């Protein structure tokens, strides 16, 4: 009857409009990715210059990490000493065809591990879900903060345990903090120890 056909016609029209909206949204997403890629290219020389300047400030990165209220809660005394050998931090966002990012920590020679670079990477897996991978840390004998004597007390907290934690990549709060708060402006956290105002609330 005409009464039943009318909702069907509206549903068909609604489905057509929804498909048009999805096409527009996909076009906007492609345009955004192109714009973001151009932005990344423009800021690269500034990031390189920033990195060169930081190289001349002793303890810059460990200070910035310790002054971040959430990151500092994860850092033990041993972590702090290990992070004092950190010389650079890099956050690299992948291209349009490969959504994700890589966070790399660079270290000078130190008594804790052999790596000069430790990285954690986030990419979309075949299923479409976010997965993470990390560099195995080659600890010098007896220096792994996660290890504990047999039947001894639990291992103390360690920031470095984050590299091996792949349980919930999509909700990795540490990666989010580094990428969205620390990396864009590490200077604001470095200066907190000198009496500067804290970063704006998020």
N, C-alpha and C positions, 0 to 999 in steps of 0.2 A: 504494500500500500504506500501511498505518498508519504504518510507519517513516518514509516520506517525508512523510506529511501532518503529522506532529508538529512537525518544524522549521518547516514553513510556517506552522502556527498560532502558534508562538512568534514568528516573524518579524513576522507581522501584529500580534500583541499588542505587540511591541517598537516597531513603527512608531507605533502608537496612543499608547503612553506617551511616545515622543519628541515627538509633536505636542503632547501635553499640557504637556510641559516647555517647549517653545518658546513656548506661549501664556503660561505663568507667567513666563518670562523677559521677554517683551515687556511684560507688565503691570508687572513690576518696573522695567523701563527707563522706562516712562511715569511711574511714581511717582517715580523718581529725578529725572527731568527736571523734574517739578513741584516737588519739594523743592529742587532746585538753583535754580530760578527764584525761589522764595520767599527762599532764602538770599541771592541776589544783590540782591534788593530790600532786605533787612535791612541788608546791609553798605554799600549805596550812600552813605548820609549819612556814615558813618565814612570812606569813601574820599574824599569831597568835603572833609571836614575835614582829612584828611591832606594832600591836595593844597594846600589853602590854607596850611597850615603850612610845607610844603616851599618854597612861593614865597618865603618869607622867609629861606631858607638858601642863600646864593650857591654855585653850583657843585655843588649836591646831586647831580643826576643824572649829570653827567660823572664825579664822584667814585665814585658807586655802580657805574657801568659799569667804570671803571678798576680798581676793587677786586675785581671778579669775575674769577677766574683765567682762565676760558675766553673771556669777552668781551674782556678787556684784550688778549689775544693777537691780536685782529682790528683793534685800534684803532691807527692811525698817529698821528704827532704832529699832522698836519693834521686828522685826525678828532677828536682830542682838543680842538683849538681850536674846531672846528665844534660839537662836542657841548657845549662850555662855554656855548653860547647856548641850550641846551635848557632849557625852563621847566617842562615837564610830560610825564608818560608816562601813557597810559591803555590798559588792556586791557579790551576789551568782548567778552563772550561773547554770541552771538546767541541768539534764543529757541528754544523747543522745535521749531518747524517748520523751523528753518534752522540746523542744526549748524555750528559754526565760530566764529571769533573775528576781531577786528580789533585790531591794535596800532598806536597812534597816538603820534607824537612831536611835541611842540609846541615851537616855537622863537621867540625874539625876533628882531628885525631883525639881520641878520648879513652879513658880507662874502662869504659862500660861496654861498648860494642864496636864491631869492626866496620859497620856500614858508614859510608860518608853521606848516603842519601837513604831516607826511609820514607816510603810513600803509601798512601791509601787511595784507592780509586773506586769511583762509583759509576756504574754503567747500567744500561737497560739490558737485561738478559733476553734470551729467545722468547720467554713467556711474556715479555713486556714489563716485568717487575724489576725494580732496582736491585742490583746485587753489588757487593763490594769485594775488593781484593786488596791485599796489602803485601808489602815487602817483608819477608821473614827477617827478623832482627837477629843478627849473629852476635850474641852476647859473648863477652869474654867469660871464662870459667868463673862461676860463683857470683856473677854480676846480675843475672836475670832477677829482677825484683818480684816476679810472679812466682818464683820457686820457693819452696819452704822445706825444712827438714822433715823427714819421715815422722809422722805422728806429732809434728810440732804444731805451733799455733798457726792460724790461717795467714796466708801471705797478705802483707799490707796492701792497701790501695796503691795503684800505680797508673799514671797517665798512659804509660806505654802499653797497658793492657788493651787500650782502645784500638790499637792497630790490628790486634787479633780478634776483635769482636765483630762478627759479621751476622749477628742474630737478627737485626732489624734495620737494614740499610736505609729504608725509607724514612725511618724515624731517628736517624743518627743525629742526636742533638749536638755532639761535639763538632761534627763536620759542619753543621748548620752555623754554629757559633763562629768557627774559624772562617768560613766562607762569607758569611753575611755581616759579621761584626768586627772580627779582628783584622782580617785581610784588607778590607776597604780602607781602614784608617787605624793602623797599629799605634800610631803616635799618640792618639788620645788615651790609650791604655798605658803606654809607657809613661806618660806624664802624670798619671794618677798618683804615683808614688811621690811626686813633687808638689802635691797640693792642688793640682788642677781639678776642675769640676768633673764629675763623672759623666759618662756618655748618656745621651737621652734615653729615657725609658722606652722599651719596645712593647 
